[in-house]
Structure formats: C-alpha cells, structure tokens
Amino acid sequence: MPSEQVSRRQSQVDRLYVSLKDLVEERKAKLEQQYWLYQLNREVDELEHWIAEKEVVAGSPELGQDFEHVTVSWGNAAKGGSWRWPWPGGLGVVSILCRGSWSCPHPVLEVLELSPT
C-alpha cells in the first residue's frame, strides 16, 4: 500500500507542477505586455518632446544673421540634416508600429487597436 500512496502523491505533485508552470507562463506574458507598453509610452514621450523642440525652431521668426548663415541653414534643411531622428535608426517600438512591420498580433497592439488583421 505505501507504493500506491507514493504514486498518488507523485501524481498530485505532477499536477501541481503543471499548474504552477501555466501560472508562470501567464505571468511572464503579462510582464512582457507591460514592458512593451512602458517602452512604447517612453518612446512616444520622447517623440513628442522632440517634435515640440522642432516646432519651436520651425515657428521661430529668426531668419538668420547673414547670407552665409541662411545658406547653411537652408542646406541643412534641404538635406534633412536638422530634421533627422534624434536616435540612430529612428524609434524602436514606434517605428515598428508606424511601419506595420510586426510579424504577429501582440496584446499591446490590440490595446492600441493597431493589431494587423
């Protein structure tokens, strides 16, 4: 009879372990969703700040100190030099969302109603 008890207990432990594993996976998925959301919020805040800085420059009545200054400023604007992303390669999550280059639906995208159909 002790072997039956051991088998029963082993079976119970196995079930509890599987249940625990499922809970861990659910928790991990929720944490990943939260991470992506915080990442997106941070990048959107940085982008809004960058746009606000560029709006100040674009709205400035300052036309330049002399002909050379205006020529250099015009050349930079024509090349896109003064309007590039402040981060190499653009924004991470924001770029992915804007380009629509995600490969599968993500829960964060569903929250933002941006999930591909």
Sequence and secondary structure as in RCSB ss.txt:
>XXXX:A:sequence
MPSEQVSRRQSQVDRLYVSLKDLVEERKAKLEQQYWLYQLNREVDELEHWIAEKEVVAGSPELGQDFEHVTVSWG
NAAKGGSWRWPWPGGLGVVSILCRGSWSCPHPVLEVLELSPT
>XXXX:A:secstr
 HHHHHHHHHHHHHHHHHHHHHHHHHHHHHHHHHHHHHHHHHHHHHHHHHHHHHHHHHT     SSHHHHHHHHH
HHHHTGGGS SSTTS HHHHHHHHT  SS  HHHHHTT    
